[in-house]
Amino acid sequence: MAVVYDYFGGLYINLTNRCPCRCEFCIKNFASGLGTADSLMLDHEPTVEEVLEELNRWDVDSYDEVIFCGYGEPTERLDDLLVIAEYVKNTWGKPIRINTIGLADLIWEKETAPMLAGLIDAVSVSMNEADAEKFESLCHPRFGRQSYDAMLKYIEDVKAYVPHVMASVVGSSISYASLEACRRKAEEMGIGFKVR
């Protein structure tokens, strides 16, 4: 079980396997691990102390940023994530990114973007589709069709608190027309866009 791992030269933290979605393209459906991690399937969710202990085994100074992303939705453990982020900032001064499906507000039933202020430098949101119906069909969110609009609202909210916000899609899982529609939506929202 890997809690901290290197993937293409990035330092990643795998906090949970829980996720509000069951995306059809999710890598955990096809591979048990990535990068230096033989397995990202957790036998238990690591405590904050366990994560910090593991981080201190790595040469964090040699990385450009620390990314919360594993085989689950990192904001399922938002409070713990923020404690760890603060430790990383105070210890190494590294930029911190969250890769997310953008449904933290639905998970926690409150606006969560203000909690990121001063701690999180970048948020990458998996937009994944161009409208609510297609998003629900591809990602199967437990919150149903409202998830798409909630994700878009999250992006707008996060822009006020986090310096760098981008949307991403898995290019191989959607049509070219949908991909381009997502790109246009990101441009209209004034955020970056990445095909992964």
Residue pairs with C-beta under 8 A, 6 or more apart in sequence:
1 39
1 40
1 41
1 42
1 43
2 14
2 33
2 36
2 37
2 38
2 39
2 40
3 13
3 14
3 15
3 42
3 46
3 50
3 51
3 54
4 11
4 12
4 13
4 14
4 51
4 54
4 55
4 57
4 58
5 11
5 12
5 14
5 33
5 34
5 35
5 36
5 37
5 40
6 12
6 35
6 36
7 34
7 35
7 36
7 37
8 35
9 63
9 64
10 63
10 64
10 65
10 67
11 58
11 60
11 63
11 65
11 66
11 67
12 35
12 66
12 67
12 68
12 69
12 70
13 51
13 55
13 66
13 67
13 68
13 69
13 70
13 74
13 84
14 37
14 40
14 42
14 69
14 70
14 71
14 72
15 45
15 46
15 51
15 68
15 70
15 72
15 74
15 76
15 77
15 80
15 81
15 84
16 42
16 45
16 70
16 72
16 73
16 74
16 76
16 77
17 28
17 40
17 41
17 42
17 45
17 70
17 71
17 72
18 45
18 72
18 73
18 76
19 26
19 72
19 73
19 76
19 101
20 73
20 76
20 101
20 103
20 106
20 107
20 141
20 142
20 143
20 147
21 73
21 101
21 103
21 139
21 140
21 141
21 142
21 147
22 139
22 140
23 101
23 126
23 128
23 138
23 139
23 140
24 138
24 139
24 140
24 173
25 138
25 170
25 172
25 173
27 34
27 71
28 40
28 41
28 71
32 38
32 39
32 40
32 41
33 39
33 40
34 40
40 70
40 71
41 71
42 71
42 72
45 77
46 54
48 80
48 83
48 84
51 80
51 84
52 84
52 87
55 84
55 87
55 88
60 66
60 88
60 91
60 92
60 94
61 92
63 94
64 94
64 95
65 94
65 95
65 96
65 97
65 121
65 122
66 85
66 88
66 92
66 94
66 95
66 96
66 97
67 96
67 97
67 98
67 99
68 74
68 81
68 84
68 85
68 96
68 97
68 98
68 99
69 97
69 98
69 99
73 100
73 101
73 103
73 107
74 81
74 98
74 99
74 100
75 81
75 98
75 100
75 103
75 104
75 107
75 108
75 112
76 107
78 104
78 107
78 108
78 112
78 115
81 98
82 115
82 116
82 119
85 96
85 119
85 120
86 119
88 94
88 96
89 96
89 119
95 121
95 122
96 119
96 120
96 121
96 122
97 120
97 121
97 122
97 123
97 124
97 164
98 116
98 120
98 122
98 123
98 124
99 124
99 126
100 123
100 124
100 125
100 126
101 125
101 126
101 139
101 141
101 151
102 125
102 126
102 127
102 150
102 151
102 152
102 154
102 155
103 141
103 143
103 147
103 150
103 151
103 154
104 112
104 154
105 111
105 112
105 113
105 150
105 153
105 154
105 157
106 143
106 146
106 147
106 150
111 157
112 154
113 154
113 157
113 158
113 160
113 161
113 162
114 161
116 123
116 158
116 161
116 162
117 161
117 162
120 161
120 162
121 162
121 163
121 164
122 162
122 163
122 164
122 165
122 166
123 158
123 162
123 164
123 165
123 166
124 165
124 166
124 167
124 168
124 194
125 151
125 154
125 155
125 158
125 165
125 166
125 167
125 168
126 167
126 168
126 169
126 170
127 151
127 167
127 168
127 169
127 182
127 185
127 186
128 135
128 138
128 139
128 168
128 169
128 170
128 173
128 174
128 182
129 135
129 137
129 138
129 139
129 148
129 169
129 174
129 178
129 182
130 174
130 177
130 178
130 181
130 182
130 185
131 148
131 181
132 145
132 146
132 147
132 148
132 149
133 145
134 174
134 178
135 141
135 147
135 148
135 151
136 144
136 145
136 147
136 148
138 173
138 174
139 147
141 147
143 150
152 185
152 189
155 165
155 167
155 189
155 191
156 189
158 165
159 165
159 189
159 190
159 191
164 192
165 191
165 192
166 186
166 191
166 192
166 193
166 194
167 182
167 185
167 186
167 189
167 191
167 192
167 193
167 194
168 193
168 194
168 195
168 196
169 178
169 179
169 182
169 194
169 195
169 196
170 195
170 196
171 179
171 195
171 196
174 182
179 195
182 193
183 193
186 192
186 193
187 193
